[in-house]
Amino acid sequence: MAAVRRAALAALARCGGGRGAPVVGGFRSRRRWMSPWLATASLLGGGALVGSYRGWSGQEGAGGFFLVLAQKEDAVDEEMAEKLSIRKQRFMQFASLEYEGEYYMTPRDFLFSVMFDKSKRKTLAKKLTKKEVDSTLANVAKARPGPTFFRDLGDRGLISYTEYLFLLTILTKPQTGFHIAFKMLDADGNEQVEKKEFFKLQKIIGKQDEFKTASGEDMLSQESEMEGADINTMLLVHFFGKGGKDKLQYCEFQRFMQDLQAEVQEMEFNQFSKGLALMRKEDFVEWLLYFTDEENNEVYWQNVKERIQAGESISMDEFKTFCQFTNRLEDFSIAMKMFTVASRPVKRAEFKRAVKVATGQELSDNVLDTIFKIFDLDGDNCLSHAEFLGVLKNRMHRGLRVPQQQGVQGYWKCVKRETIKGAKEVWKQTGKSPF
């Protein structure tokens, strides 16, 4: 037991524990960061966990229980604040325009923000005059819809933070949710909405977004800001005209979503394939892991080196189908839970069937072979689906999830992992299990 405690203390130090525990809101929360013995206790079962926690808190019974609940609530609040901060930071990093104290992205800024995790632009945001804003939006009104819409506009257009979040949702959610929200607002049954109803659509979709982190007051403020804003933005002009009197039909909105997804997919494919018609599988893995900072990344690359032959590639169509599959990841995750509950490994045929049933997509054998070679961590020809889903979520949300080693969950995950490592070292040295 003493050996395990020493391993836990070492793990705490490596993860920034004790005096180096994460600082929240400018101060270190004394109640949030528990004794290092909790990390040890978590590996020894529930009884040891309770005993260790009581020894730290000096409280018995219900008092300690409610303190645990308070800690969980604090952890959730902190994680939500981090998520909001990450998205806002990404927007501010890429936004290159300013008008009347508000920052805006250009269409080019938006494309770069979803392709890269950092902006290379070092200049200050350009301050626009009303004449420049009117000229920019006039170009938006003339632009033709299609899978090159954002590239055609380039730096001509204004995208607000609210629209940025909405566009991100289009890239990460299946279209069925948008159709349902559209129908909820369509009182006449003609599948079209007016400008004021579009603001409500944005709010509804925002509530369905797992990354919605604003408080209720923030959401009301944001809705009021959208409805009361005098300035037109790119999406409003594109959907409702310069005067805002046009109506948006769902078929047009659906085509816009498909075009946006296709445009981003094509740009990412060209970026990682170096402009070639085929993407090497090594480049596909690089694309897949681009926004991921998982502890198994080295293992994934070792699998690529050992299991994938040089010269093997993936086509644009295969790549697009895989991207469409990632947009239905929530449905696929539900299908995967049957294997998690049953503690069963996922074989290739079962994985292929789960993809088809949950998402309606059918991945090619070429892509399936690549996935299994990368994410078969045990060499048993079965998928390590938990790791696979984690990587896909990072890829789909383009690095806008809370980083693995930030926040309460990441901190204790690190402690647990390092404690297990230390325990294994003790096992090797002593020749017997430390538990």
ABEGO torsion letter per residue (X at the ends): XAAAAAAAAAAAAAAGBEAABBBBGGBBBAAABBBAAAAAAAAAEAAAAAAAAAAAAGBBEAAAAAAAAAAAAAAAAAAAAAAAAAAAAAAAAABABBBGGBBBBBAAAAAAAAABABBABABBBBBBBAAAAAAAAAAAAABBBEAAAAAAAEABEBBBAAAAAAAAAAAABBAAAAAAAAAAABAAGAGBBBAAAAAAAAAAAAAABAABABBAAAAAAAAAAAAABABBBAAAAAAAEAAGABBBBAAAAAAAAAAAAAAAAAAAAAAAAGGBABBBAAAAAAAAAAABBBAAAAAAAAAAAAABBBGBBBBAAAAAAAAAAAAAAAAAAAAAAAAAAAGBBBBAAAAAAAAAAAAGBBBBAAAAAAAAAAABAAGAGBBBAAAAAAAAAAAAAGGABBBAABEAAAAAAAAAAAAAAAAAAAAAAAGBBAX
